[in-house]
Amino acid sequence: MRVQANPADIGRCGCGRRDYCDGSHGLSEEQWQARLAEEQKQAEQLAAEADFGDD
């Protein structure tokens, strides 16, 4: 078991998609890419809102 071998791995996901387990290992590649695109879109919106508030 990976966690017994390295206690630092507790909470990490073995699929490599995330540093933590959020269930993304259960997504198909198409679903994963759609999720990444949505997260990027949200990050861009937040950045634009933050830039707008700097004036």
RAZI-V407949 format. One record per residue. RES is the residue in one letter. SS is DSSP state (2 for helix, 1 for strand, 0 for the rest). NEAR is the number of other C-alpha atoms within 10 Angstrom. Layout:
res = {RES,RES}
ss = {SS,SS}
near = {NEAR,NEAR}
//
This chain:
res = {M,R,V,Q,A,N,P,A,D,I,G,R,C,G,C,G,R,R,D,Y,C,D,G,S,H,G,L,S,E,E,Q,W,Q,A,R,L,A,E,E,Q,K,Q,A,E,Q,L,A,A,E,A,D,F,G,D,D}
ss = {0,2,2,2,2,0,2,2,2,0,0,0,0,0,0,0,0,0,0,0,0,0,0,2,2,2,0,0,2,2,2,2,2,2,2,2,2,2,2,2,2,2,2,2,2,2,2,2,2,2,2,2,0,0,0}
near = {5,10,11,9,8,9,9,10,14,12,12,14,16,13,13,11,13,13,12,15,15,12,11,17,15,10,11,10,11,9,12,15,12,12,14,12,12,12,12,12,12,12,12,12,12,12,12,11,11,11,10,9,8,6,5}
//
